[in-house]
Every structure is written in structure tokens, then in C-alpha cells.
């Protein structure tokens, strides 16, 4: 099974109680289960970002804090969502800057391609949010 799928399972496991959890807790669970090394927190951020886009039950409660909610009533972007989107973009950019582009693997390139698609979608959401705020 792919590492991202294993991380996804751990994320849902940690968040399943509905309480707010830090990225560090998810990282620790992944390290304890032998899925990741200590310094691979960036992979968790990528999977969390992916899941947040596809599962509206995963909510960000501030920088590096997440929870899983049972009932989602409003799926529109809020100011907090906008701030989290900006943070996600900054994290992706930091991760991309650290890549040795000449020696990266096909898996890394595929993840970057997926991230790029997600960022394009996020840019549209931010643009729509800004338009709503002007009214």
C-alpha cells in the first residue's frame, strides 16, 4: 500500500474522536507505526491538505491543528479557510524549493503535479472568496 494511504489511515485514526489534534500527534503516530521517519512531516501535511479538499469533515482549527466533524452544514470559505489556504500554499512552495529537481523521483514529480492541480483549484476558491467579500 502507498505511504500516502497509510498516512491517511493514521490521520483518520487520530482525528476519529472529534477533538482537535496537532500535526505533531499524527506525525508521532506515523513514526510509532513505522510509516515515516522523524523528519518526514511534510508528507503528512501533503496528505492532510489532500484530505481537507476531498473530505469536508476535516476542519483546520488553526496552524497545524485539525479535527474531524460529523456534520458539515456550510461548505463556503471563511476568513480562517482563506488563512489556511495561504498557509498551505506557503508550505507547498517551501517544500518545492527544497526539492533537488534534477534528482527527484517519479513519485515526487507525481505528487508535485497533484499539488499543482490542487493549488490551481485553491486559487479559484480564493478568487471566488475575494469576489464575495467585495459585495
Backbone torsions as a table, in degrees:
resi	resn	phi	psi	omega
1	UNK	NA	143.5	-178.7
2	UNK	-65.5	150.2	179.9
3	UNK	-58.0	-40.5	-178.8
4	UNK	-61.0	-36.2	177.4
5	UNK	-67.9	-38.1	177.9
6	UNK	-66.6	-41.1	177.5
7	UNK	-63.4	-43.1	179.8
8	UNK	-56.5	-44.8	178.6
9	UNK	-59.7	-42.9	-179.1
10	UNK	-67.4	-36.9	178.6
11	UNK	-61.6	-49.5	179.3
12	UNK	-64.2	-35.7	178.1
13	UNK	-62.3	-47.1	-178.9
14	UNK	-67.6	-41.4	-175.0
15	UNK	-82.6	-7.2	-171.4
16	UNK	-62.0	-20.0	-179.5
17	UNK	-80.7	-5.5	177.8
18	UNK	81.1	-0.4	179.5
19	UNK	-89.5	163.6	177.7
20	UNK	-75.5	133.1	178.9
21	UNK	-131.8	147.6	178.7
22	UNK	-88.4	154.9	175.4
23	UNK	-54.6	-35.0	-179.7
24	UNK	-59.1	-37.0	178.4
25	UNK	-65.8	-40.3	178.8
26	UNK	-67.5	-42.8	178.2
27	UNK	-59.2	-45.0	-179.3
28	UNK	-61.3	-42.7	178.7
29	UNK	-61.5	-43.5	179.8
30	UNK	-65.8	-40.2	178.8
31	UNK	-67.9	-45.8	179.8
32	UNK	-60.7	-34.3	180.0
33	UNK	-85.7	1.0	177.2
34	UNK	77.3	17.2	-179.0
35	UNK	-82.5	-39.4	-177.0
36	UNK	-129.8	163.1	171.0
37	UNK	-90.4	165.7	-177.2
38	UNK	-52.7	-37.4	-171.6
39	UNK	-94.7	15.1	-175.1
40	UNK	-105.1	37.6	-178.6
41	UNK	-65.8	-25.4	179.4
42	UNK	-59.9	-32.9	178.5
43	UNK	-66.1	-37.3	178.2
44	UNK	-65.1	-44.9	179.7
45	UNK	-58.5	-41.0	179.3
46	UNK	-63.3	-42.7	-179.9
47	UNK	-70.0	-40.6	177.8
48	UNK	-60.8	-44.9	178.9
49	UNK	-58.6	-46.9	179.2
50	UNK	-59.4	-46.0	-178.4
51	UNK	-66.4	-40.0	179.8
52	UNK	-60.3	-35.1	179.7
53	UNK	-72.3	-29.6	-173.8
54	UNK	-104.1	-15.8	-179.7
55	UNK	-130.3	101.2	-175.5
56	UNK	-68.6	-4.6	176.1
57	UNK	-77.2	-19.6	178.5
58	UNK	-86.3	117.6	-176.9
59	UNK	-116.1	141.2	174.1
60	UNK	-88.0	133.4	-179.0
61	UNK	-114.6	32.6	-176.8
62	UNK	120.6	-180.0	-176.1
63	UNK	-60.9	115.0	176.3
64	UNK	71.6	18.1	179.8
65	UNK	-123.7	132.9	-176.2
66	UNK	-139.2	157.5	172.4
67	UNK	-148.9	159.6	178.9
68	UNK	-108.3	123.0	-179.7
69	UNK	-106.6	151.7	-179.0
70	UNK	-83.3	-38.2	-172.6
71	UNK	-119.9	120.0	177.6
72	UNK	-108.6	115.4	-176.4
73	UNK	-98.4	-35.5	-175.4
74	UNK	-125.9	121.5	-176.1
75	UNK	-105.3	18.5	180.0
76	UNK	-90.0	157.7	-177.8
77	UNK	-76.9	134.5	176.7
78	UNK	-108.1	175.9	176.2
79	UNK	-59.6	-39.2	177.3
80	UNK	-63.6	-40.8	177.3
81	UNK	-61.1	-40.7	179.3
82	UNK	-63.5	-44.3	178.6
83	UNK	-62.5	-41.4	178.1
84	UNK	-65.5	-36.3	177.7
85	UNK	-63.9	-42.6	178.3
86	UNK	-63.5	-42.4	177.7
87	UNK	-60.8	-42.3	179.8
88	UNK	-63.1	-43.0	178.3
89	UNK	-61.5	-44.9	179.2
90	UNK	-62.0	-40.8	178.8
91	UNK	-63.4	-43.1	177.9
92	UNK	-62.4	-44.0	-179.7
93	UNK	-62.6	-42.3	177.5
94	UNK	-61.1	-43.3	179.9
95	UNK	-64.0	-42.6	-179.4
96	UNK	-65.3	-36.4	179.6
97	UNK	-64.6	-29.1	-175.8
98	UNK	-85.8	-5.3	-176.7
99	UNK	-79.4	135.2	171.1
100	UNK	-83.5	95.4	-171.1
101	UNK	-62.7	-26.5	-179.1
102	UNK	-79.3	-19.2	-175.9
103	UNK	-123.3	12.8	-177.5
104	UNK	-76.9	155.2	-177.0
105	UNK	-82.8	167.9	176.6
106	UNK	-62.6	-37.1	177.4
107	UNK	-61.3	-42.9	178.4
108	UNK	-62.9	-43.6	179.1
109	UNK	-62.2	-40.9	178.5
110	UNK	-64.7	-40.3	177.8
111	UNK	-63.6	-41.7	179.2
112	UNK	-63.9	-40.8	177.4
113	UNK	-61.5	-43.5	178.0
114	UNK	-64.2	-43.8	178.3
115	UNK	-59.9	-40.6	-179.6
116	UNK	-62.5	-43.2	177.1
117	UNK	-60.7	-43.5	179.2
118	UNK	-63.9	-38.9	179.5
119	UNK	-67.7	-35.2	175.9
120	UNK	-63.1	-42.7	177.3
121	UNK	-62.7	-43.8	179.8
122	UNK	-61.9	-38.8	177.8
123	UNK	-61.5	-39.5	176.9
124	UNK	-64.5	-41.8	179.1
125	UNK	-62.8	-41.6	178.6
126	UNK	-64.2	-42.7	178.9
127	UNK	-61.4	-44.0	177.8
128	UNK	-63.0	-39.8	178.3
129	UNK	-61.7	-46.0	-180.0
130	UNK	-61.7	-38.8	178.7
131	UNK	-63.8	-42.6	178.6
132	UNK	-63.1	-39.1	-177.7
133	UNK	-67.0	-29.3	-179.9
134	UNK	-69.8	-27.7	-179.5
135	UNK	-76.1	NA	NA
